[in-house]
Amino acid sequence: MKIPAAKICFPEEDRQQILQSISEILESGQLTLGKHGRQFERAFAEYVGTQYAIAVNSGTSALEIILRALNIKGSSVVVPTNTFIATPAAVLHAGGDVLFADVDDSLCLSLKNLKTVLRDDTRAIMLVHIGGAIAPQTEEIRQFCADQGLYLIEDAAHAHGSSLNGKMAGAFGIAAGFSFYPTKVMTSAEGGMITTDDESIYKRALILRDQGKAGFLGNIHTDIGYNWRMSEVHAAIGLSQFNRLEEFVMSRRNAARAYDRGLAHVKGLSVVPIPPKSSSNYYKYVALLDEGFDRAAIKSELRDGFDISLSGEVYELPCHLQPIFRKTHGFLGGEFPVAEELCQRHICLPIFATMKDQEVDYVVSALKEVLS
């Protein structure tokens, strides 16, 4: 049995519908910022529970636009160190300074850790929902930001369809950025989405994503933006996937429950628990290897001996140890013991919307053999 790390799901009926939409788009001649994009935005905003959604060309762009709209240039932004490089890079591109913070056992930023790195010039906290589990201290961090006059921004690139206390990811902070990269729970091939209730962010984002133009049909530029538009073709793909989002999430949760059962008594690893009152979309199913196990060797054995591919870590190397930050930006390290340990020890098991129980059982059985 061959088990990939991830698998994109486009049922036949969806492919036909997408092809029909693309044909209509090509016939219309409006290939960007058209009705499919607007429909995608409306549907996504309603689902998340925010007043506005703005479709853009990537999750990275979504974060940078938010930061630019908030005018964080010359200020510092707290970012958990175990995140994808796009999170701190967005801060740097927007003219801000990155303050890396350690995480807790949930792999997410904690209030205690973010407090230790705050500076007088800090204006925002970037909360990353790692693997699809909303940070368990989100509400406490949200209240702290409100009390201190800080912006709370959600990096929800992993969290489509995830919730905490019944509230959807993307609706906790002043704004959130989602990614629709091909590995995500839903995809538009390439693309991203901003969600917000803030009208000023919404209006500024519309301008920034289209080269700083005051309006799509005019040529008056009121800001320095960039080409961050989502094409109509990508919007059509994204809208089709969005219509399957709840189905995809439920299938992933079923696979996760099968993993929970199968791994309950496996020696050598422990599952990273989902926080109470949190509903993960299981973008990743994360487990921690016991000390002494060689992750690279285990991944190699699973791949070569069982044809099982594990997905990428979240993340293998924390950002504060990345060469670009150590060399180019003069970041010389700090104390991040939890992130460094968890980044070295965790694995992400295969999980995707079409995964069957027998495939989960095969992965569990292979893991038992390799770990023993």
C-alpha positions in Angstrom: 0.0 0.0 0.0 1.4 3.4 -1.0 0.5 6.3 1.3 1.4 9.8 0.2 2.0 12.6 2.7 -0.9 14.6 1.2 -3.3 14.3 -1.6 -5.3 17.0 -3.4 -9.0 16.1 -3.9 -10.8 17.3 -7.0 -13.8 15.0 -7.7 -14.8 14.5 -11.3 -17.9 16.6 -11.0 -15.9 19.5 -9.6 -13.3 19.3 -12.4 -16.1 19.5 -14.9 -17.6 22.5 -13.1 -14.2 24.2 -12.9 -13.6 23.7 -16.6 -17.0 25.2 -17.4 -16.2 28.2 -15.2 -12.8 28.7 -16.8 -14.5 28.5 -20.3 -16.9 31.2 -19.2 -14.1 33.3 -17.8 -12.1 33.1 -21.0 -15.2 34.0 -23.1 -15.9 37.0 -20.9 -12.4 38.4 -21.2 -12.4 39.4 -17.5 -9.6 37.4 -16.2 -9.0 39.1 -12.9 -11.1 40.9 -10.2 -14.4 39.7 -11.6 -17.5 37.9 -10.4 -15.9 34.7 -9.3 -13.5 36.5 -7.0 -16.3 38.5 -5.5 -18.4 35.4 -5.0 -15.4 33.6 -3.4 -14.9 36.6 -1.0 -18.5 36.8 0.0 -18.8 33.1 0.7 -15.5 33.0 2.7 -16.4 36.0 4.8 -19.8 34.6 5.7 -18.2 31.2 6.6 -15.5 32.7 8.8 -18.0 35.2 10.4 -16.3 38.5 9.4 -17.7 41.4 7.5 -15.1 41.4 4.8 -12.8 39.1 2.9 -10.3 40.1 0.2 -8.9 37.5 -2.2 -5.2 37.8 -3.0 -2.5 35.8 -4.8 -1.0 34.1 -1.8 -1.1 33.7 2.0 2.1 35.5 2.2 0.6 38.5 0.4 -2.4 38.4 2.7 -0.1 38.9 5.7 2.0 41.6 4.2 -1.1 43.5 3.0 -2.5 43.4 6.6 0.7 44.7 8.1 1.0 47.5 5.5 -2.6 48.4 6.0 -1.8 48.8 9.7 1.2 50.9 9.0 3.6 48.8 11.1 6.7 50.2 9.3 9.3 51.1 11.9 7.6 49.0 14.6 8.2 45.5 16.0 5.9 42.5 15.6 6.0 39.4 17.8 6.2 36.1 15.8 6.4 32.6 17.1 9.7 31.1 16.0 8.3 27.8 14.8 6.5 29.1 11.8 7.0 29.1 8.0 9.4 31.8 6.9 6.6 33.7 5.2 5.3 34.9 8.5 8.4 36.9 9.6 9.2 37.7 6.0 5.9 39.5 5.6 6.8 41.6 8.6 10.2 42.5 7.1 8.7 43.3 3.7 6.2 45.6 5.4 9.0 47.5 7.0 8.7 46.0 10.5 11.1 44.4 12.9 10.6 40.8 13.9 10.6 39.7 17.6 10.8 35.9 17.7 9.1 34.2 20.7 9.2 30.7 22.1 6.0 28.5 22.1 4.5 26.1 24.6 3.7 22.4 24.3 0.8 23.1 22.0 3.4 24.3 19.4 1.6 27.7 19.5 2.5 31.1 21.0 1.6 31.6 24.7 0.8 34.8 26.6 3.8 34.2 28.9 6.3 33.8 26.1 5.1 36.8 24.1 5.3 39.0 27.1 9.0 38.3 27.5 9.9 39.7 24.1 7.7 42.8 24.0 9.4 46.2 23.3 8.2 49.7 23.6 7.9 49.8 19.8 5.8 46.6 19.5 2.5 47.2 17.7 1.3 43.7 16.8 1.2 40.1 17.8 1.2 37.5 15.0 -0.6 34.4 16.2 0.0 31.2 14.1 -2.5 28.4 14.3 0.0 25.6 13.7 -1.2 22.4 12.0 -4.8 23.6 12.1 -5.2 23.8 15.9 -6.1 27.3 17.0 -3.7 28.5 19.7 -5.2 27.5 23.0 -4.5 30.9 24.6 -6.0 32.8 21.8 -8.7 34.5 23.9 -6.2 35.4 26.6 -3.8 36.9 24.0 -6.7 38.7 22.4 -7.7 40.3 25.7 -4.1 41.2 26.4 -3.7 42.9 23.0 -6.9 44.9 23.6 -5.7 46.0 27.1 -2.2 47.0 25.7 -3.4 48.6 22.5 -1.7 46.0 20.3 -3.0 44.5 17.0 -3.7 40.8 17.0 -3.2 39.3 13.6 -3.9 35.7 12.8 -1.7 33.7 10.5 -4.5 31.2 9.6 -2.7 29.6 6.7 -3.2 26.2 8.2 -6.6 26.7 9.8 -9.4 26.8 7.2 -12.5 25.4 9.0 -10.9 25.3 12.5 -12.6 26.8 15.5 -12.2 27.6 19.2 -15.2 27.8 21.5 -17.4 27.8 18.4 -15.6 30.8 16.8 -13.9 30.3 13.5 -10.2 30.8 12.8 -9.8 34.2 11.1 -12.3 36.0 13.3 -10.3 36.5 16.5 -7.9 39.3 15.5 -8.1 42.6 13.7 -7.4 40.6 10.5 -6.3 37.2 9.4 -4.4 35.7 6.4 -5.3 32.4 4.9 -3.3 30.4 2.3 -4.7 28.3 -0.6 -1.4 26.7 -1.5 -1.8 23.2 -3.0 -0.9 21.4 0.2 -3.6 23.2 2.3 -7.0 21.8 3.4 -8.5 23.6 0.4 -6.6 25.1 -2.5 -7.0 27.6 -5.4 -3.7 26.3 -6.9 -2.1 29.5 -5.6 -3.9 32.2 -3.6 -4.8 33.6 -0.3 -7.5 35.5 1.6 -7.7 38.3 4.1 -10.6 38.3 6.6 -11.4 41.3 8.8 -14.2 43.4 10.4 -12.2 46.5 10.0 -13.4 48.7 7.2 -10.2 50.7 6.9 -8.1 47.5 6.5 -10.6 46.3 3.9 -10.5 49.5 1.8 -6.7 49.8 2.0 -6.3 46.1 1.1 -8.3 46.6 -2.1 -6.0 49.4 -3.1 -2.7 47.7 -2.1 -3.5 44.4 -3.9 -3.9 46.3 -7.2 -0.8 48.3 -7.5 -2.1 51.0 -5.2 -4.9 52.1 -7.6 -7.8 53.9 -6.3 -10.1 51.9 -8.5 -9.8 48.9 -10.9 -10.9 50.8 -14.0 -8.9 53.9 -13.4 -5.3 54.7 -13.4 -5.0 57.0 -10.3 -2.6 55.6 -7.8 -3.1 56.7 -4.2 -0.6 54.2 -2.6 2.4 52.0 -3.3 1.0 48.6 -3.7 1.9 45.5 -5.7 0.4 43.0 -8.0 -1.3 40.9 -5.4 -4.5 40.1 -7.3 -6.1 36.7 -7.5 -7.1 35.8 -11.0 -10.6 34.7 -11.9 -9.3 31.2 -12.8 -7.8 30.8 -9.4 -11.0 32.1 -7.8 -13.1 29.6 -9.7 -10.8 26.8 -8.4 -10.9 28.2 -4.9 -14.7 28.5 -4.9 -15.1 24.9 -6.0 -12.8 23.8 -3.2 -14.5 26.0 -0.7 -17.8 24.3 -1.4 -16.1 21.0 -0.3 -14.4 22.5 2.8 -16.7 21.1 5.4 -16.6 17.7 3.8 -12.8 17.8 3.6 -12.5 18.8 7.3 -14.9 16.1 8.5 -13.0 13.5 6.5 -9.7 14.7 8.1 -11.3 14.6 11.5 -12.4 11.0 10.9 -8.9 10.0 9.9 -7.5 11.8 13.0 -9.9 9.8 15.3 -8.6 6.6 13.7 -5.1 7.7 14.4 -6.0 8.5 18.0 -7.4 5.0 18.5 -4.5 3.3 16.7 -1.7 5.2 18.4 -3.1 5.2 22.0 -0.8 2.4 23.1 2.1 2.7 20.7 5.4 3.0 22.5 7.9 5.5 21.3 5.7 8.5 20.5 2.8 10.6 21.9 0.2 12.5 20.1 0.2 16.3 20.4 -3.3 16.8 21.9 -5.9 19.3 20.4 -6.7 21.9 23.1 -10.1 21.7 24.9 -13.0 23.4 23.1 -10.9 23.5 19.9 -11.9 21.9 16.7 -8.9 21.3 14.4 -9.2 20.8 10.7 -6.2 18.5 11.0 -4.1 20.1 8.3 -1.4 18.2 10.1 -1.6 15.2 12.5 1.4 15.9 14.8 3.1 13.4 17.1 6.2 13.6 19.3 8.9 11.0 19.2 10.4 9.9 22.5 13.9 11.1 23.1 16.6 9.0 21.4 14.7 8.3 18.2 16.2 9.5 14.9 13.5 11.3 13.0 15.3 11.2 9.7 16.0 7.4 10.0 12.3 6.8 10.9 11.1 8.7 7.9 13.5 6.9 5.7 12.5 3.5 7.0 8.8 4.3 6.5 9.5 5.5 2.9 11.8 2.8 1.8 10.3 -0.1 3.7 6.6 0.7 3.6 6.1 3.3 0.8 4.8 5.8 3.4 5.7 9.4 3.0 5.5 11.7 6.1 4.5 15.3 5.5 6.8 18.2 6.2 7.3 19.3 9.8 5.9 22.4 11.4 8.7 23.2 11.4 12.0 21.3 11.1 14.1 24.3 11.8 12.7 27.2 13.9 13.1 30.6 12.2 15.6 32.0 14.7 18.0 29.3 13.5 17.4 29.9 9.8 20.6 31.2 8.0 18.8 34.2 6.5 18.0 35.6 9.9 21.3 34.7 11.5 23.4 36.2 8.7 21.4 38.8 6.8 19.3 40.3 9.6 21.8 39.9 12.4 19.5 37.8 14.6 22.0 35.9 16.8 19.6 33.6 18.6 18.0 33.7 22.0 16.4 31.3 24.4 13.8 29.2 22.7 14.1 25.8 24.4 10.6 24.5 23.8 10.5 25.4 20.1 13.9 23.9 19.5 13.0 20.6 21.3 9.6 20.2 19.6 10.9 21.1 16.2 13.5 18.3 16.5 11.2 15.6 17.9 7.9 15.9 16.1 6.6 14.1 13.0 3.5 14.8 10.9 1.7 11.7 9.8 0.0 11.4 6.4 -3.6 12.8 6.4 -5.8 13.9 3.6 -9.5 14.2 2.8 -9.8 10.9 1.0 -7.9 8.9 3.5 -9.5 5.6 4.5 -9.4 3.8 7.8 -7.3 0.9 6.3 -4.7 3.4 5.2 -4.5 4.9 8.7 -4.2 1.3 10.1 -1.4 0.6 7.7 0.5 3.7 8.8 0.0 2.8 12.5 1.2 -0.7 11.9 4.3 0.4 10.1 5.1 2.9 12.8 4.8 0.2 15.5 7.3 -1.9 13.6 9.7 0.9 12.9 9.6 2.2 16.4 10.1 -1.2 17.9 
